[in-house]
């Protein structure tokens, strides 16, 4: 049986994942999605750090609707969420994917007191700012509609 540590984290850090191996690990070890490495990274943290949105999508689908919000917002030992890692790596495809997940926590602060926006590199920063502006605009529109 493949070990999650070797297959997701170590190989993923080297950019060596392939979809066949990824699917094989998940088939052989269905609980792999909930495992963490020594730094508290989940497979989703690694996928986002490596900008592997296709893997991030599969991992999020696996947890099911009832656990999705908790899974996408789970911090590692340093308090960073998968969105923090995607943002700091300018991993645009993963940032875009996470930003539109229901329940994504955009204001979560890591142990250094930083949000994903604070650690984001240029492209990711723009995407996060745009999403925050849309949320703010929608909230304002909803507030106006409720008072009229």
C-alpha positions as CSV (number, residue, x, y, z in Angstrom):
1,X,0.0,0.0,0.0
2,X,1.2,3.5,-0.8
3,X,1.8,5.8,2.1
4,X,0.2,9.2,2.0
5,X,3.4,10.9,3.3
6,X,5.4,9.6,0.4
7,X,2.9,9.9,-2.3
8,X,1.2,13.2,-1.6
9,X,3.7,15.3,0.3
10,X,7.1,14.2,-0.6
11,X,6.5,13.6,-4.3
12,X,4.2,16.6,-4.5
13,X,6.8,18.9,-3.2
14,X,9.0,17.9,-6.1
15,X,6.2,18.5,-8.6
16,X,6.3,14.8,-9.4
17,X,2.6,13.9,-9.0
18,X,0.8,12.3,-11.9
19,X,-2.9,11.7,-12.0
20,X,-2.6,8.0,-12.2
21,X,-0.6,7.7,-9.1
22,X,-2.8,10.2,-7.3
23,X,-5.9,8.2,-8.1
24,X,-4.2,4.9,-7.1
25,X,-3.2,6.3,-3.7
26,X,-6.8,7.5,-3.1
27,X,-8.2,4.1,-4.1
28,X,-5.8,2.1,-1.9
29,X,-6.1,4.4,1.1
30,X,-9.5,6.2,1.2
31,X,-8.5,7.9,4.5
32,X,-5.5,9.5,2.9
33,X,-7.3,12.7,2.5
34,X,-7.5,13.2,6.3
35,X,-3.8,12.4,7.0
36,X,-1.3,15.2,7.8
37,X,2.5,15.4,7.5
38,X,4.7,16.5,10.3
39,X,4.0,20.2,9.6
40,X,0.2,19.6,9.7
41,X,-0.2,19.9,5.9
42,X,-3.1,18.0,4.5
43,X,-3.1,16.7,0.9
44,X,-5.1,19.9,0.0
45,X,-2.3,22.1,1.5
46,X,0.2,20.3,-0.7
47,X,-2.0,20.5,-3.9
48,X,-2.5,24.2,-3.3
49,X,1.2,24.9,-2.6
50,X,2.0,23.1,-5.9
51,X,-0.8,24.7,-7.9
52,X,-2.4,21.4,-8.7
53,X,-6.0,22.5,-9.0
54,X,-7.1,19.2,-10.6
55,X,-6.0,17.4,-7.4
56,X,-7.4,20.1,-5.1
57,X,-10.8,19.6,-6.8
58,X,-10.7,15.8,-6.4
59,X,-9.7,16.1,-2.7
60,X,-12.5,18.6,-1.9
61,X,-15.0,16.4,-3.7
62,X,-13.9,13.4,-1.6
63,X,-14.7,15.0,1.7
64,X,-18.4,15.5,0.8
65,X,-20.6,18.5,1.3
66,X,-21.1,18.1,5.0
67,X,-17.3,18.3,5.8
68,X,-16.2,20.6,2.9
69,X,-16.1,23.9,4.8
70,X,-14.0,22.5,7.7
71,X,-11.7,20.8,5.2
72,X,-11.0,23.7,3.0
73,X,-10.3,26.0,6.0
74,X,-8.2,23.5,8.1
75,X,-5.0,25.2,9.2
76,X,-1.6,23.5,9.4
77,X,0.6,23.8,12.5
78,X,1.6,27.4,11.6
79,X,-2.1,28.3,11.2
80,X,-1.9,28.6,7.4
81,X,-4.9,27.3,5.4
82,X,-4.7,25.9,1.9
83,X,-5.6,29.4,0.6
84,X,-2.6,30.9,2.4
85,X,-0.3,28.4,0.6
86,X,-1.9,28.9,-2.8
87,X,-1.8,32.7,-2.3
88,X,1.9,32.9,-1.2
89,X,2.9,30.7,-4.2
90,X,0.8,32.7,-6.6
91,X,-0.9,29.4,-7.5
92,X,-3.6,31.1,-9.5
93,X,-5.6,28.0,-10.5
94,X,-5.9,26.9,-6.8
95,X,-6.6,30.4,-5.6
96,X,-9.4,30.7,-8.1
97,X,-10.8,27.3,-7.2
98,X,-10.7,28.0,-3.4
99,X,-12.2,31.5,-3.6
100,X,-15.4,30.2,-5.0
101,X,-15.8,27.3,-2.5
102,X,-18.9,27.9,-0.3
103,X,-17.6,28.7,3.2
104,X,-14.1,29.7,2.3
105,X,-12.6,31.8,5.2
106,X,-11.0,34.8,3.6
107,X,-10.2,36.6,6.9
108,X,-8.5,33.7,8.7
109,X,-5.2,34.7,10.3
110,X,-2.3,32.4,10.7
111,X,0.0,32.4,13.8
112,X,1.8,35.4,12.5
113,X,-1.5,37.3,12.3
114,X,-1.6,37.3,8.5
115,X,-4.5,36.5,6.1
116,X,-4.1,34.9,2.7
117,X,-4.3,38.4,1.2
118,X,-1.4,39.5,3.4
119,X,0.9,36.7,2.2
120,X,-0.4,36.7,-1.4
121,X,1.9,37.4,-4.4
122,X,0.7,39.7,-7.2
123,X,-1.7,37.6,-9.3
124,X,-3.2,35.9,-6.2
125,X,-3.5,39.2,-4.4
126,X,-5.5,40.7,-7.3
127,X,-7.9,37.6,-7.3
128,X,-8.4,37.7,-3.6
129,X,-9.1,41.5,-3.6
130,X,-11.6,41.1,-6.4
131,X,-13.4,38.4,-4.5
132,X,-13.5,40.4,-1.3
133,X,-14.9,43.4,-3.3
134,X,-17.6,41.2,-4.8
135,X,-18.5,39.9,-1.4
136,X,-18.6,43.4,0.0
137,X,-20.7,44.6,-2.9
138,X,-23.2,41.7,-2.5
139,X,-23.4,42.4,1.2
140,X,-24.1,46.0,0.6
141,X,-26.8,45.2,-2.0
142,X,-28.4,42.7,0.4
143,X,-28.4,45.2,3.2
144,X,-30.0,47.8,0.9
145,X,-32.6,45.3,-0.3
146,X,-33.5,44.4,3.3
147,X,-34.1,48.0,4.3
148,X,-36.2,49.0,1.3
